[in-house]
């Protein structure tokens, strides 16, 4: 596993062979605790290091993740694509915790 800053992730997206980013409820059960199964395939990624934001978009939709602390890249294991987690800061009450959102780059 490699830990990337948003700037390093932006550079990876510019040079990577993978050109589609997949967000699936199957890989993020902690975020989507309901019976429906969904998959979003987003061909564009817009990292913004200055605002700690990473946006993914397709022709009709945008999904934006804010307060991104770092990206955990799992490109050292052969799989269906490159797996990466966005690690975001989440405020709960008076404290903060880290929440991971798993993507597959294909």
Rosetta constraint file for C-alpha pairs under 8 A:
AtomPair CA 1 CA 72 HARMONIC 6.50 0.50
AtomPair CA 1 CA 73 HARMONIC 5.57 0.50
AtomPair CA 1 CA 74 HARMONIC 4.81 0.50
AtomPair CA 1 CA 75 HARMONIC 7.10 0.50
AtomPair CA 1 CA 76 HARMONIC 6.80 0.50
AtomPair CA 2 CA 72 HARMONIC 5.75 0.50
AtomPair CA 2 CA 73 HARMONIC 5.10 0.50
AtomPair CA 2 CA 74 HARMONIC 6.65 0.50
AtomPair CA 3 CA 70 HARMONIC 6.66 0.50
AtomPair CA 3 CA 71 HARMONIC 5.76 0.50
AtomPair CA 3 CA 72 HARMONIC 4.72 0.50
AtomPair CA 3 CA 73 HARMONIC 6.29 0.50
AtomPair CA 4 CA 8 HARMONIC 5.47 0.50
AtomPair CA 4 CA 9 HARMONIC 5.86 0.50
AtomPair CA 4 CA 70 HARMONIC 5.74 0.50
AtomPair CA 4 CA 71 HARMONIC 5.01 0.50
AtomPair CA 4 CA 72 HARMONIC 6.29 0.50
AtomPair CA 4 CA 73 HARMONIC 7.18 0.50
AtomPair CA 5 CA 9 HARMONIC 6.13 0.50
AtomPair CA 5 CA 69 HARMONIC 7.39 0.50
AtomPair CA 5 CA 70 HARMONIC 4.96 0.50
AtomPair CA 5 CA 71 HARMONIC 6.25 0.50
AtomPair CA 6 CA 10 HARMONIC 6.07 0.50
AtomPair CA 6 CA 47 HARMONIC 6.48 0.50
AtomPair CA 6 CA 48 HARMONIC 7.05 0.50
AtomPair CA 6 CA 49 HARMONIC 5.21 0.50
AtomPair CA 6 CA 52 HARMONIC 7.26 0.50
AtomPair CA 6 CA 54 HARMONIC 7.91 0.50
AtomPair CA 6 CA 68 HARMONIC 7.65 0.50
AtomPair CA 6 CA 69 HARMONIC 7.76 0.50
AtomPair CA 6 CA 70 HARMONIC 6.17 0.50
AtomPair CA 6 CA 71 HARMONIC 6.90 0.50
AtomPair CA 7 CA 11 HARMONIC 6.38 0.50
AtomPair CA 7 CA 47 HARMONIC 7.50 0.50
AtomPair CA 7 CA 48 HARMONIC 7.70 0.50
AtomPair CA 7 CA 49 HARMONIC 5.68 0.50
AtomPair CA 8 CA 12 HARMONIC 6.24 0.50
AtomPair CA 9 CA 13 HARMONIC 6.23 0.50
AtomPair CA 9 CA 47 HARMONIC 7.59 0.50
AtomPair CA 9 CA 71 HARMONIC 6.96 0.50
AtomPair CA 10 CA 14 HARMONIC 6.46 0.50
AtomPair CA 10 CA 46 HARMONIC 7.66 0.50
AtomPair CA 10 CA 47 HARMONIC 5.64 0.50
AtomPair CA 11 CA 15 HARMONIC 6.50 0.50
AtomPair CA 12 CA 16 HARMONIC 5.62 0.50
AtomPair CA 13 CA 18 HARMONIC 7.93 0.50
AtomPair CA 13 CA 19 HARMONIC 7.96 0.50
AtomPair CA 13 CA 45 HARMONIC 7.55 0.50
AtomPair CA 18 CA 81 HARMONIC 7.76 0.50
AtomPair CA 18 CA 82 HARMONIC 7.82 0.50
AtomPair CA 18 CA 105 HARMONIC 5.65 0.50
AtomPair CA 18 CA 106 HARMONIC 4.88 0.50
AtomPair CA 19 CA 43 HARMONIC 5.89 0.50
AtomPair CA 19 CA 44 HARMONIC 7.55 0.50
AtomPair CA 19 CA 105 HARMONIC 6.94 0.50
AtomPair CA 19 CA 106 HARMONIC 6.30 0.50
AtomPair CA 20 CA 41 HARMONIC 6.45 0.50
AtomPair CA 20 CA 42 HARMONIC 5.65 0.50
AtomPair CA 20 CA 43 HARMONIC 4.32 0.50
AtomPair CA 20 CA 44 HARMONIC 7.08 0.50
AtomPair CA 20 CA 105 HARMONIC 5.63 0.50
AtomPair CA 20 CA 106 HARMONIC 5.27 0.50
AtomPair CA 21 CA 41 HARMONIC 5.68 0.50
AtomPair CA 21 CA 42 HARMONIC 5.07 0.50
AtomPair CA 21 CA 43 HARMONIC 6.05 0.50
AtomPair CA 21 CA 44 HARMONIC 7.64 0.50
AtomPair CA 21 CA 45 HARMONIC 7.87 0.50
AtomPair CA 21 CA 56 HARMONIC 7.77 0.50
AtomPair CA 21 CA 103 HARMONIC 6.51 0.50
AtomPair CA 21 CA 104 HARMONIC 5.80 0.50
AtomPair CA 21 CA 105 HARMONIC 4.54 0.50
AtomPair CA 21 CA 106 HARMONIC 6.35 0.50
AtomPair CA 22 CA 39 HARMONIC 6.83 0.50
AtomPair CA 22 CA 40 HARMONIC 5.63 0.50
AtomPair CA 22 CA 41 HARMONIC 4.61 0.50
AtomPair CA 22 CA 42 HARMONIC 6.32 0.50
AtomPair CA 22 CA 103 HARMONIC 5.46 0.50
AtomPair CA 22 CA 104 HARMONIC 5.08 0.50
AtomPair CA 22 CA 105 HARMONIC 6.22 0.50
AtomPair CA 22 CA 106 HARMONIC 7.47 0.50
AtomPair CA 23 CA 27 HARMONIC 7.71 0.50
AtomPair CA 23 CA 39 HARMONIC 5.70 0.50
AtomPair CA 23 CA 40 HARMONIC 5.17 0.50
AtomPair CA 23 CA 41 HARMONIC 6.63 0.50
AtomPair CA 23 CA 102 HARMONIC 6.87 0.50
AtomPair CA 23 CA 103 HARMONIC 5.05 0.50
AtomPair CA 23 CA 104 HARMONIC 6.87 0.50
AtomPair CA 24 CA 28 HARMONIC 6.59 0.50
AtomPair CA 24 CA 37 HARMONIC 7.65 0.50
AtomPair CA 24 CA 38 HARMONIC 5.81 0.50
AtomPair CA 24 CA 39 HARMONIC 4.30 0.50
AtomPair CA 24 CA 40 HARMONIC 6.36 0.50
AtomPair CA 24 CA 102 HARMONIC 7.97 0.50
AtomPair CA 24 CA 103 HARMONIC 7.35 0.50
AtomPair CA 25 CA 29 HARMONIC 5.80 0.50
AtomPair CA 25 CA 31 HARMONIC 7.68 0.50
AtomPair CA 25 CA 32 HARMONIC 5.96 0.50
AtomPair CA 25 CA 37 HARMONIC 5.78 0.50
AtomPair CA 25 CA 38 HARMONIC 5.54 0.50
AtomPair CA 25 CA 39 HARMONIC 6.51 0.50
AtomPair CA 26 CA 37 HARMONIC 6.75 0.50
AtomPair CA 26 CA 38 HARMONIC 7.70 0.50
AtomPair CA 27 CA 102 HARMONIC 6.22 0.50
AtomPair CA 27 CA 103 HARMONIC 7.78 0.50
AtomPair CA 28 CA 32 HARMONIC 6.35 0.50
AtomPair CA 28 CA 101 HARMONIC 6.45 0.50
AtomPair CA 28 CA 102 HARMONIC 6.27 0.50
AtomPair CA 29 CA 33 HARMONIC 5.58 0.50
AtomPair CA 31 CA 101 HARMONIC 7.80 0.50
AtomPair CA 41 CA 58 HARMONIC 7.42 0.50
AtomPair CA 42 CA 56 HARMONIC 5.91 0.50
AtomPair CA 42 CA 57 HARMONIC 5.21 0.50
AtomPair CA 42 CA 58 HARMONIC 4.90 0.50
AtomPair CA 43 CA 56 HARMONIC 7.54 0.50
AtomPair CA 43 CA 57 HARMONIC 6.59 0.50
AtomPair CA 43 CA 58 HARMONIC 5.81 0.50
AtomPair CA 44 CA 56 HARMONIC 5.61 0.50
AtomPair CA 44 CA 57 HARMONIC 5.24 0.50
AtomPair CA 44 CA 58 HARMONIC 6.37 0.50
AtomPair CA 45 CA 54 HARMONIC 7.13 0.50
AtomPair CA 45 CA 55 HARMONIC 5.71 0.50
AtomPair CA 45 CA 56 HARMONIC 4.45 0.50
AtomPair CA 45 CA 57 HARMONIC 6.46 0.50
AtomPair CA 46 CA 54 HARMONIC 5.77 0.50
AtomPair CA 46 CA 55 HARMONIC 5.03 0.50
AtomPair CA 46 CA 56 HARMONIC 6.25 0.50
AtomPair CA 47 CA 53 HARMONIC 6.21 0.50
AtomPair CA 47 CA 54 HARMONIC 4.34 0.50
AtomPair CA 47 CA 55 HARMONIC 6.26 0.50
AtomPair CA 48 CA 52 HARMONIC 6.04 0.50
AtomPair CA 48 CA 53 HARMONIC 5.21 0.50
AtomPair CA 48 CA 54 HARMONIC 5.93 0.50
AtomPair CA 49 CA 53 HARMONIC 6.63 0.50
AtomPair CA 51 CA 66 HARMONIC 7.78 0.50
AtomPair CA 51 CA 67 HARMONIC 7.69 0.50
AtomPair CA 52 CA 66 HARMONIC 5.92 0.50
AtomPair CA 52 CA 67 HARMONIC 5.01 0.50
AtomPair CA 52 CA 68 HARMONIC 5.09 0.50
AtomPair CA 52 CA 69 HARMONIC 6.96 0.50
AtomPair CA 53 CA 64 HARMONIC 6.96 0.50
AtomPair CA 53 CA 65 HARMONIC 5.62 0.50
AtomPair CA 53 CA 66 HARMONIC 4.44 0.50
AtomPair CA 53 CA 67 HARMONIC 6.12 0.50
AtomPair CA 53 CA 68 HARMONIC 5.91 0.50
AtomPair CA 54 CA 64 HARMONIC 5.90 0.50
AtomPair CA 54 CA 65 HARMONIC 5.35 0.50
AtomPair CA 54 CA 66 HARMONIC 6.67 0.50
AtomPair CA 54 CA 68 HARMONIC 7.27 0.50
AtomPair CA 55 CA 62 HARMONIC 6.78 0.50
AtomPair CA 55 CA 63 HARMONIC 5.70 0.50
AtomPair CA 55 CA 64 HARMONIC 4.25 0.50
AtomPair CA 55 CA 65 HARMONIC 6.21 0.50
AtomPair CA 56 CA 62 HARMONIC 5.70 0.50
AtomPair CA 56 CA 63 HARMONIC 5.37 0.50
AtomPair CA 56 CA 64 HARMONIC 6.40 0.50
AtomPair CA 57 CA 61 HARMONIC 5.54 0.50
AtomPair CA 57 CA 62 HARMONIC 4.30 0.50
AtomPair CA 57 CA 63 HARMONIC 6.39 0.50
AtomPair CA 58 CA 62 HARMONIC 6.66 0.50
AtomPair CA 65 CA 88 HARMONIC 7.63 0.50
AtomPair CA 66 CA 88 HARMONIC 6.95 0.50
AtomPair CA 67 CA 88 HARMONIC 5.40 0.50
AtomPair CA 67 CA 89 HARMONIC 5.52 0.50
AtomPair CA 67 CA 90 HARMONIC 7.70 0.50
AtomPair CA 68 CA 86 HARMONIC 6.54 0.50
AtomPair CA 68 CA 87 HARMONIC 5.73 0.50
AtomPair CA 68 CA 88 HARMONIC 4.25 0.50
AtomPair CA 68 CA 89 HARMONIC 6.49 0.50
AtomPair CA 69 CA 86 HARMONIC 7.78 0.50
AtomPair CA 69 CA 87 HARMONIC 5.66 0.50
AtomPair CA 69 CA 88 HARMONIC 5.44 0.50
AtomPair CA 69 CA 89 HARMONIC 6.60 0.50
AtomPair CA 70 CA 86 HARMONIC 6.35 0.50
AtomPair CA 70 CA 87 HARMONIC 5.44 0.50
AtomPair CA 70 CA 88 HARMONIC 7.39 0.50
AtomPair CA 71 CA 84 HARMONIC 6.71 0.50
AtomPair CA 71 CA 85 HARMONIC 5.63 0.50
AtomPair CA 71 CA 86 HARMONIC 4.77 0.50
AtomPair CA 71 CA 87 HARMONIC 5.92 0.50
AtomPair CA 72 CA 84 HARMONIC 5.43 0.50
AtomPair CA 72 CA 85 HARMONIC 5.05 0.50
AtomPair CA 72 CA 86 HARMONIC 6.60 0.50
AtomPair CA 72 CA 87 HARMONIC 7.35 0.50
AtomPair CA 73 CA 82 HARMONIC 7.53 0.50
AtomPair CA 73 CA 83 HARMONIC 6.28 0.50
AtomPair CA 73 CA 84 HARMONIC 4.41 0.50
AtomPair CA 73 CA 85 HARMONIC 6.62 0.50
AtomPair CA 74 CA 82 HARMONIC 6.35 0.50
AtomPair CA 74 CA 83 HARMONIC 5.19 0.50
AtomPair CA 74 CA 84 HARMONIC 5.70 0.50
AtomPair CA 75 CA 82 HARMONIC 5.16 0.50
AtomPair CA 75 CA 83 HARMONIC 6.48 0.50
AtomPair CA 75 CA 84 HARMONIC 7.92 0.50
AtomPair CA 80 CA 106 HARMONIC 7.28 0.50
AtomPair CA 81 CA 104 HARMONIC 5.96 0.50
AtomPair CA 81 CA 105 HARMONIC 5.48 0.50
AtomPair CA 81 CA 106 HARMONIC 4.84 0.50
AtomPair CA 82 CA 104 HARMONIC 5.59 0.50
AtomPair CA 82 CA 105 HARMONIC 4.98 0.50
AtomPair CA 82 CA 106 HARMONIC 6.65 0.50
AtomPair CA 83 CA 102 HARMONIC 7.19 0.50
AtomPair CA 83 CA 103 HARMONIC 5.87 0.50
AtomPair CA 83 CA 104 HARMONIC 4.54 0.50
AtomPair CA 83 CA 105 HARMONIC 6.27 0.50
AtomPair CA 84 CA 102 HARMONIC 5.87 0.50
AtomPair CA 84 CA 103 HARMONIC 5.42 0.50
AtomPair CA 84 CA 104 HARMONIC 6.33 0.50
AtomPair CA 84 CA 105 HARMONIC 7.68 0.50
AtomPair CA 85 CA 100 HARMONIC 5.80 0.50
AtomPair CA 85 CA 101 HARMONIC 5.25 0.50
AtomPair CA 85 CA 102 HARMONIC 4.41 0.50
AtomPair CA 85 CA 103 HARMONIC 6.11 0.50
AtomPair CA 86 CA 100 HARMONIC 5.54 0.50
AtomPair CA 86 CA 101 HARMONIC 5.14 0.50
AtomPair CA 86 CA 102 HARMONIC 6.58 0.50
AtomPair CA 86 CA 103 HARMONIC 7.92 0.50
AtomPair CA 87 CA 98 HARMONIC 6.29 0.50
AtomPair CA 87 CA 99 HARMONIC 5.68 0.50
AtomPair CA 87 CA 100 HARMONIC 4.63 0.50
AtomPair CA 87 CA 101 HARMONIC 6.64 0.50
AtomPair CA 88 CA 98 HARMONIC 5.52 0.50
AtomPair CA 88 CA 99 HARMONIC 5.22 0.50
AtomPair CA 88 CA 100 HARMONIC 6.34 0.50
AtomPair CA 88 CA 101 HARMONIC 7.95 0.50
AtomPair CA 89 CA 96 HARMONIC 6.43 0.50
AtomPair CA 89 CA 97 HARMONIC 5.75 0.50
AtomPair CA 89 CA 98 HARMONIC 4.74 0.50
AtomPair CA 89 CA 99 HARMONIC 6.35 0.50
AtomPair CA 90 CA 96 HARMONIC 5.39 0.50
AtomPair CA 90 CA 97 HARMONIC 5.27 0.50
AtomPair CA 90 CA 98 HARMONIC 5.91 0.50
AtomPair CA 90 CA 99 HARMONIC 6.54 0.50
AtomPair CA 91 CA 95 HARMONIC 5.89 0.50
AtomPair CA 91 CA 96 HARMONIC 4.30 0.50
AtomPair CA 91 CA 97 HARMONIC 6.46 0.50
AtomPair CA 92 CA 96 HARMONIC 5.62 0.50
AtomPair CA 92 CA 97 HARMONIC 7.21 0.50
